């Protein structure tokens, strides 16, 4: 499963600390894979996700970047 996102955001009010309006371009992507019956275990599935997200603001203090990797298992009833 693949996901991608993009947003361009503009704030209408002036930031009281920096004295200017802010805007941001937000971009991200993630991918998840599923493995049915890992290691031969019936009714279980393994999943792994990797994702990267970036938020680029006009006010540099608010810039953020996230990279995540997760692994999990779930049981089907």
Sine and cosine of phi, psi and omega as CSV:
sin_phi,cos_phi,sin_psi,cos_psi,sin_omega,cos_omega
0.00,0.00,0.73,-0.68,0.01,-1.00
-0.86,-0.50,0.63,-0.78,0.06,-1.00
-0.74,-0.67,0.61,-0.79,0.09,-1.00
-0.64,-0.77,0.55,-0.83,0.01,-1.00
-0.60,-0.80,0.49,-0.87,0.08,-1.00
-0.53,-0.85,0.65,-0.76,0.08,-1.00
-0.55,-0.83,0.62,-0.79,0.12,-0.99
-0.86,-0.50,0.92,-0.38,-0.13,-0.99
-0.89,-0.45,0.65,-0.76,0.06,-1.00
-0.80,-0.60,0.74,-0.67,0.05,-1.00
-1.00,-0.10,0.64,-0.77,-0.06,-1.00
-1.00,0.05,-0.36,0.93,-0.04,-1.00
-0.99,-0.17,0.44,-0.90,0.02,-1.00
-0.98,0.18,0.71,-0.70,0.08,-1.00
-0.92,0.39,0.83,-0.56,-0.08,-1.00
-0.93,0.38,-0.37,0.93,-0.01,-1.00
-1.00,0.07,-0.70,0.72,-0.09,-1.00
-0.99,-0.10,-0.17,0.98,0.09,-1.00
0.93,0.37,0.43,0.90,0.05,-1.00
-0.48,-0.88,0.29,-0.96,0.03,-1.00
-0.98,0.19,0.46,-0.89,-0.03,-1.00
-0.91,-0.42,0.46,-0.89,0.18,-0.98
-0.56,-0.83,0.34,-0.94,-0.05,-1.00
-0.55,-0.83,0.49,-0.87,0.19,-0.98
-0.92,-0.39,0.86,-0.52,-0.07,-1.00
-0.91,-0.40,0.80,-0.61,-0.02,-1.00
-0.68,-0.74,0.57,-0.82,0.01,-1.00
-0.32,-0.95,0.34,-0.94,0.04,-1.00
-0.44,-0.90,0.54,-0.84,0.07,-1.00
-0.53,-0.85,0.38,-0.92,0.04,-1.00
-0.66,-0.75,0.67,-0.74,0.02,-1.00
-0.79,-0.62,0.69,-0.73,0.09,-1.00
-0.87,-0.50,0.54,-0.84,0.00,-1.00
-0.85,-0.53,0.65,-0.76,0.05,-1.00
-0.84,-0.55,0.91,-0.41,0.02,-1.00
-0.97,0.23,0.63,-0.77,0.04,-1.00
0.74,0.68,0.86,0.51,0.02,-1.00
-0.91,0.42,0.59,-0.81,0.02,-1.00
0.85,0.53,0.37,0.93,0.01,-1.00
0.97,0.24,0.23,0.97,-0.03,-1.00
-0.99,0.10,0.91,-0.41,-0.04,-1.00
-0.94,0.34,0.54,-0.84,0.05,-1.00
0.92,0.39,0.20,0.98,0.06,-1.00
-0.89,-0.46,0.43,-0.90,0.07,-1.00
-0.66,-0.75,0.55,-0.84,0.03,-1.00
-0.94,-0.34,0.66,-0.75,0.08,-1.00
-0.74,-0.68,0.53,-0.85,0.05,-1.00
-0.69,-0.73,0.68,-0.73,-0.03,-1.00
-0.77,-0.63,0.63,-0.77,0.15,-0.99
-0.77,-0.64,0.68,-0.73,-0.02,-1.00
-0.53,-0.85,0.51,-0.86,0.06,-1.00
-0.71,-0.70,0.72,-0.70,-0.02,-1.00
-0.66,-0.75,0.60,-0.80,-0.04,-1.00
-0.65,-0.76,0.69,-0.72,0.01,-1.00
-0.83,-0.56,0.94,-0.35,-0.07,-1.00
-0.95,-0.32,0.98,-0.21,-0.04,-1.00
-1.00,-0.02,0.38,-0.92,0.16,-0.99
-0.92,0.38,-0.57,0.82,0.09,-1.00
-1.00,-0.03,0.96,-0.28,-0.15,-0.99
-0.83,0.55,-0.45,0.89,-0.02,-1.00
-0.84,0.54,-0.50,0.87,-0.07,-1.00
-1.00,-0.03,-0.01,1.00,0.03,-1.00
-0.87,0.49,0.69,-0.72,0.04,-1.00
-0.67,-0.74,0.44,-0.90,0.04,-1.00
-0.55,-0.83,0.73,-0.68,-0.03,-1.00
-0.74,-0.67,0.72,-0.69,0.15,-0.99
-0.80,-0.60,0.76,-0.65,-0.06,-1.00
-0.73,-0.69,0.55,-0.83,0.11,-0.99
-0.68,-0.73,0.81,-0.58,-0.01,-1.00
-0.75,-0.66,0.48,-0.88,0.09,-1.00
-0.71,-0.70,0.68,-0.73,0.00,-1.00
-0.46,-0.89,0.21,-0.98,0.08,-1.00
-0.73,-0.68,0.54,-0.84,0.09,-1.00
-0.65,-0.76,0.41,-0.91,-0.06,-1.00
-0.94,-0.33,0.69,-0.73,0.07,-1.00
-0.99,-0.15,0.75,-0.66,0.01,-1.00
-0.97,-0.22,0.00,0.00,0.00,0.00
